[in-house]
Amino acid sequence: MKLIAKIAFALATLAGPASLPLAAPVGWPGPGQLFVGTCYQPVDRTPDQIQRDIALMKKAGFNVVRMGDLSWDYFEPEDGKFKFEEFDRIVDAMQANGIKVIVDIPGTPAPLWLHRKYPGVNLVNAQGATVQPAERYMLDISDPDYRRHAVRLAEKLTQRYGKHPAVIAIGFDNEIGNTFMSYSKADRTRFVAWLKRKYGTLDALNQAWATQRWSRHLSSWDEVELPYADGPGPAERNLDLRRFWSDNTIAVLKDLEAVRVKYAPDKPAISNLWDSAGRKGFDYLSTYRQYAHYGAMGFYPGEPVGSGFEALMMKAGLDTPIWFNEFTAGGGGYYGTKGRSRMWAHFGLLLGAQSVMAWTYNSHLGGEEQMIMGLLDHDSKPSWKLWEFGTIAREFKTLQALGFPRHTEPQVAFAYSFDSRNASTPPGPSNTMRQYFTIPYMDQLHNAFAPIFNDNIDTAVIHVGHDDLRRYKMVVVAADLVMDKASADALRRYVQDGGTVVMTAFSAKVSETGQVFDTPLPGRLSDVFGLRTSEYYNADAPLDVGFDGKTVKTTTKFYEVLEPSTAKVVARLTNVPDAPPAITENRYGKGRAIYVATAAQRPVMQALYRSLYGELGIRPGPATPEGVYAREVDGRTLYVNTTTQPQDVKFDGTATGVLGGRAWEGTLRLEPFGAELLRK
């Protein structure tokens, strides 16, 4: 089956509780196409500079640009008065030079005229004061006037450019997850309406918010206030606040998707989303199929494990490739390092990426990001970074005929939950969850993910209650504090039907309300795991785990006391009195549920995973030194060295480097940040 047919079939038939997937435009972008280019903001440039910029892009071999983002008043300088002629000329020029365009609808930030004419667009802080739009994203996206005008802008742009031959995709509201919460009277009214839809009755809300505590019983809906995002306040209310703003964000994205469907139905949605933004974020993994064809993101990698996990969060359960709509070039306050962008570009190919677009083309002369260094220096002279992206473009042109972009088939899925991430860090200062959940949620997920990733195995990051688990040979649930009914039902069904689930400490402790279960833990799944866990302690020294005849060292002192009923103990804590269980395994239905008593520790998880590979039919990828990653693609192997030191990679026989042209026998020498595709 051809790759594009596999993608179309998977998108059309994927089962599970999530909404039906979007109908991906058939045949686009298809196999054998890789894209290298840049984010380009012509608002900064004169006509002469634009002409020169495009010539340099063509010389570098770029075949895509992303334009339009962050520039609402460039298109609509006054209410209802649109100007497209200059952008028309630029899009036409891109087409003439063989450069495709993603038109990014610039719904954030809103222009000043919108703030002045419609005060509801302005933010109100938690103390009730109106906050002026001093920087990007300082707007209230739940305001109906904002939403109406954002839709109108989207309609104008998609009507004008949706059928332009240069345009290959539409993007929605750059980094929309990074907008701010607002506390206006209108927002409070919208929040109360949201609560009424969610809970139905005031009694149900009182129960969900545990208002019997601290004399906070609600006698009428008029007593409901917007919780403080930064505290103080109960965790239950903060969780609903986060969900409320998430739903507002998703509603805006669905507005824009409806416009795309109407005016540009043959162009996919490839948006620079930021679901994990610290200001607000949104629940992408529960809803992404409603507004995304491709997992797309700003990719600013720091280290490979966390960077790989974040990229796979955006890919989620999609069979289409990842798009890096913004990609490392320089950075805030530093100029960059030669070879770094090229290395991360090839690292992206390992994950299943299809594009890299540099942020940014020209270094900004003003504004918040004037010290992010683009491909052109501040004097508009091309830096070595432009030519490094040119190297990426040349190499990608070679690789796109050799099985790239990769069509990945993940063997293992990792659970990620917007609710768990927020519930594990409630507002302070007095919430004791902060004293309990001391190892950050993402750190625990990365620790669970790292051993599989380091074994060069393809994985997915999903919300287990909103995707089809049947695709995976193993599902890992690490520190998943909130266990909602949909997720519990999905995990139960998966194990019952023959799947293997690995769960770690801190998981399934609270329900959808953020309140601790009043049933045996792990909540809703105690029988599936065949145990009860209630007590938890901090040992006097880092824990040792006796597993498979060996001692595995950890760096944590925290452990839960596991009380097996039907579960079998497969590992114990050897330096704790009475040697309590460290890992248990329970047979349930046709499958098994494995519980780890500690927070995810890389050595422990590695030993556990490797003990399961053979039985589950999970095949590790090519063996590589630490910090080197590899994948086999159509009989060839791509290696990427993410370290600053040379690395020697062993392999059998002789091979030739496709990128470097050198013959190798038995050992490949990768220079710092080096990448090579070996062909035997």
GIQUI-V400321 format. One record per backbone hydrogen bond with DSSP energy under -1.0 kcal/mol. NH is the residue of the N-H (numbers start at 0). CO is the residue of the C=O. E is the energy in kcal/mol with one decimal. If there is no record, write none. Layout:
BEGIN
NH CO E
NH CO E
END
This chain:
BEGIN
5 1 -2.3
6 2 -2.5
7 3 -2.6
8 4 -2.8
9 5 -2.7
10 6 -2.7
11 7 -1.9
12 8 -1.8
13 9 -1.5
23 21 -1.1
27 24 -1.6
34 353 -2.7
36 355 -2.4
37 63 -1.2
38 357 -2.8
39 65 -2.7
43 40 -1.9
44 41 -1.7
49 45 -2.8
50 46 -2.2
51 47 -2.1
52 48 -3.2
53 49 -2.5
54 50 -1.6
55 51 -2.2
56 52 -2.5
57 53 -2.5
58 54 -2.2
59 55 -2.2
60 57 -1.0
61 56 -2.4
62 35 -2.5
64 99 -2.1
65 37 -1.9
66 101 -2.5
70 67 -1.1
73 70 -1.3
74 71 -1.2
75 71 -2.4
80 77 -2.2
82 74 -2.9
87 83 -2.9
88 84 -1.9
89 85 -1.7
90 86 -2.8
91 87 -2.7
92 88 -2.1
93 89 -2.4
94 90 -2.2
95 91 -2.3
96 92 -1.3
97 94 -1.5
98 93 -3.0
99 62 -2.2
100 165 -2.7
101 64 -2.5
102 168 -1.9
103 66 -3.1
104 170 -2.9
106 104 -1.6
114 110 -1.4
115 111 -2.6
116 112 -2.4
117 113 -2.2
120 117 -2.5
121 118 -1.7
124 128 -2.8
127 124 -2.3
130 122 -3.0
133 131 -2.2
137 134 -1.1
138 136 -1.7
139 120 -2.3
142 139 -1.5
146 142 -2.4
147 143 -2.3
148 144 -2.2
149 145 -2.8
150 146 -2.1
151 147 -2.0
152 148 -2.5
153 149 -2.2
154 150 -2.6
155 151 -2.4
156 152 -2.5
157 153 -2.8
158 154 -2.5
159 155 -1.7
160 156 -2.7
161 157 -2.1
163 160 -1.3
166 163 -1.2
167 100 -2.5
169 267 -2.5
170 102 -2.5
172 104 -1.3
174 271 -3.1
175 172 -1.3
177 174 -2.7
178 175 -1.5
179 136 -1.2
182 123 -2.4
187 183 -2.2
188 184 -2.2
189 185 -2.4
190 186 -2.6
191 187 -2.6
192 188 -2.1
193 189 -2.1
194 190 -2.5
195 191 -2.3
196 192 -2.0
197 193 -2.1
198 194 -3.2
199 195 -1.7
200 198 -1.8
204 200 -1.7
205 201 -2.8
206 202 -2.1
207 203 -2.4
208 204 -2.5
210 205 -2.0
212 209 -1.8
215 210 -1.5
222 219 -1.6
223 220 -1.6
230 227 -1.1
237 233 -1.7
238 234 -2.3
239 235 -1.6
240 236 -2.2
241 237 -2.4
242 238 -2.0
243 239 -2.6
244 240 -2.2
245 241 -2.2
246 242 -2.8
247 243 -1.7
248 244 -2.1
249 245 -2.6
250 246 -2.2
251 247 -1.7
252 248 -2.0
253 249 -2.5
254 250 -2.0
255 251 -2.1
256 252 -2.3
257 253 -2.1
258 254 -1.4
259 255 -2.4
260 256 -2.7
261 257 -1.6
262 258 -2.5
263 259 -2.9
266 263 -2.0
269 169 -2.4
272 270 -1.8
276 273 -1.1
280 176 -2.7
281 274 -1.9
283 281 -2.0
286 283 -1.7
287 283 -2.3
289 286 -2.4
290 287 -1.7
291 287 -1.4
292 268 -1.9
293 268 -1.1
296 322 -2.0
298 325 -3.5
306 302 -2.1
307 303 -2.8
308 304 -2.3
309 305 -2.3
310 306 -2.1
311 307 -2.2
312 308 -1.7
313 309 -1.2
314 310 -1.7
315 311 -2.5
317 314 -2.2
321 351 -1.7
322 294 -2.6
323 354 -1.2
324 296 -1.3
324 322 -1.2
325 296 -1.4
326 356 -1.2
327 298 -1.2
328 329 -1.2
329 372 -1.2
330 333 -2.0
332 370 -2.8
333 330 -1.2
339 336 -2.0
342 338 -2.2
343 339 -2.4
344 340 -2.1
345 341 -2.0
346 342 -2.3
347 343 -2.2
348 344 -1.4
349 345 -1.5
350 346 -1.2
352 347 -2.4
353 321 -3.0
355 34 -1.8
356 323 -1.5
357 36 -2.4
358 326 -2.6
360 38 -1.5
362 375 -1.8
369 366 -1.2
371 368 -1.7
374 359 -1.7
375 360 -2.5
376 380 -3.0
379 376 -2.3
382 374 -2.5
385 382 -1.1
387 383 -2.0
388 384 -2.1
389 385 -1.5
390 386 -1.9
391 387 -2.1
392 388 -2.4
393 389 -2.3
394 390 -2.7
395 391 -3.0
396 392 -1.9
397 393 -1.4
398 394 -2.6
399 395 -2.2
400 397 -1.2
401 398 -2.4
403 398 -1.1
410 457 -2.1
411 457 -1.0
412 473 -2.3
413 459 -2.6
414 475 -2.6
415 461 -2.3
420 416 -2.3
421 417 -1.9
422 418 -3.2
423 419 -1.8
424 421 -1.2
433 430 -1.5
435 431 -1.6
436 432 -3.4
437 435 -1.5
443 439 -2.0
444 440 -2.2
445 441 -2.7
446 442 -2.2
447 443 -1.9
448 444 -2.2
449 445 -2.7
452 448 -2.4
453 449 -3.3
455 452 -1.8
456 451 -1.4
459 411 -2.1
461 413 -2.5
465 462 -2.1
471 468 -2.0
472 410 -2.5
473 410 -1.0
474 499 -2.4
475 412 -3.0
476 501 -3.7
480 478 -2.0
482 509 -2.7
487 483 -2.5
488 484 -2.9
489 485 -2.0
490 486 -2.5
491 487 -2.6
492 488 -2.5
493 489 -2.3
494 490 -2.5
495 491 -2.7
496 492 -1.8
497 494 -2.0
498 493 -2.9
500 591 -1.9
501 474 -2.5
502 593 -3.0
503 476 -1.9
504 597 -1.6
506 503 -1.2
507 479 -3.0
508 480 -1.7
509 480 -2.3
510 514 -2.4
513 510 -2.0
516 508 -1.8
522 507 -3.0
524 521 -2.0
528 524 -2.2
530 525 -1.8
531 562 -1.6
532 520 -1.8
536 558 -2.6
538 556 -2.9
542 555 -2.7
544 551 -2.8
545 571 -3.3
546 549 -2.9
549 546 -1.7
551 544 -3.4
553 542 -1.5
558 536 -2.3
559 596 -2.3
560 534 -2.6
562 531 -2.6
564 529 -3.0
566 529 -2.0
567 584 -3.4
569 582 -2.7
570 582 -1.4
571 545 -1.5
572 579 -2.8
573 543 -1.8
578 575 -2.4
581 570 -3.2
582 570 -1.6
583 594 -2.3
584 567 -2.7
585 592 -2.1
587 590 -2.1
589 495 -2.0
590 587 -1.9
591 498 -1.8
592 585 -2.6
593 500 -3.2
594 583 -2.0
595 502 -2.7
596 581 -3.1
604 600 -3.0
605 601 -2.5
606 602 -2.1
607 603 -2.4
608 604 -3.0
609 605 -2.6
610 606 -1.3
611 608 -1.7
612 608 -1.4
615 611 -2.3
616 612 -1.1
617 612 -2.2
620 454 -2.3
627 624 -2.2
628 639 -2.5
630 637 -1.5
632 635 -3.7
635 632 -1.9
636 677 -1.9
637 630 -2.6
638 675 -3.1
639 628 -2.6
640 673 -3.3
641 626 -2.6
646 669 -2.7
648 667 -2.8
650 665 -2.4
654 663 -2.7
655 678 -2.8
656 661 -2.9
657 676 -3.5
660 656 -2.1
663 654 -3.7
665 652 -2.2
667 648 -3.0
669 646 -3.2
672 642 -1.6
673 670 -2.5
675 638 -2.1
677 636 -3.0
678 655 -2.6
END
